Amino acid sequence: MQYPSFFNDVEKITLQDPLSGFLGSFENGIIEFTYTDVVKSAGHSCPTVAGAYLITLKALKALYKNDLPQRGSIKVLFNENALEGVAGVIAMVVTNITGATENTGFKGIGENFNRTGLMAFEQDIPGSARFIRVDTGESVDVFYNPGIIPPAAEMGHLMQKIQMKSATPDDKKQFGSLWQERVKKILIDNIDNEALIRTQIL
């Protein structure tokens, strides 16, 4: 499997999942997610998938600091409707990492490990998403603005050629390279740029 090398340089997300530990899936329930993992799940790498990964990474760091985030004990709110824009794509990435679902997730064993009711849409929040620790009630808003990193100027022309089926193999390769270069700028070059991504503890 071949993919852009910068995928390997994106900061990993490590959590503890009590359900995984209980069922013997991972020792001590420790799970590690990489950007490559979510790209495989989403089927593509783009500023939306990158943003979903990044807002989760930043939110979990803000909420748990040096402790391991607890998968299945994190509630996530979005201000958009799940069927509008890219909210659904973002939510799928967040679900993959945190385990949180609106109503389709694991229903639990007895009173434990229920993953439903941990995600909600059309919420009155100012940011891109709000992450809430179920155990403490502490929450963090995350603001993501990929518009500060515009696509390369050539991409519009190349996309038009591809859509018109007049693109050469080199055109298609260049388009993909430029597309992923923008993703790299988001996940690597600007990961600490607060104009792109910032958190606010409530």
VENPEMO-V936746 format. One record per backbone hydrogen bond with DSSP energy under -1.0 kcal/mol. NH is the residue of the N-H (numbers start at 1). CO is the residue of the C=O. Records with the same first field share a line. If there is no record, write none. Layout:
NH->CO / CO
//
This chain:
7->4
8->5
9->6
13->33
15->31
16->69
17->29
21->17
22->18
23->19
25->20
29->26
30->27
31->15
33->13
38->34
39->35
40->36
41->37
42->38
43->39
50->46
51->47
52->48
53->49
54->50
55->51
56->52
57->53
58->54
59->55
60->56
61->57
62->58
63->59
64->60
65->61
67->64
71->16
72->98
73->70
75->132
76->118
77->130
78->120
84->81
87->84
90->86
91->87
92->88
93->89
94->90
95->91
96->92
97->93
98->94
99->95
101->115
109->112
112->109
115->106
117->102
118->101
120->76
122->80
123->78
125->123
128->142
129->142
130->77
131->140
132->75
133->138
134->73
137->133
140->131
141->200
142->129
143->198
145->196
148->145
149->146
155->152
158->154
159->155
160->156
161->157
162->158
163->159
164->160
165->162
166->161
172->168
173->169
174->170
175->171
176->172
177->173
178->174
179->175
180->176
181->177
182->178
183->179
184->180
185->181
186->182
187->183
188->184
189->184
190->185
193->190
196->193
197->193
198->143
200->141
202->139
//
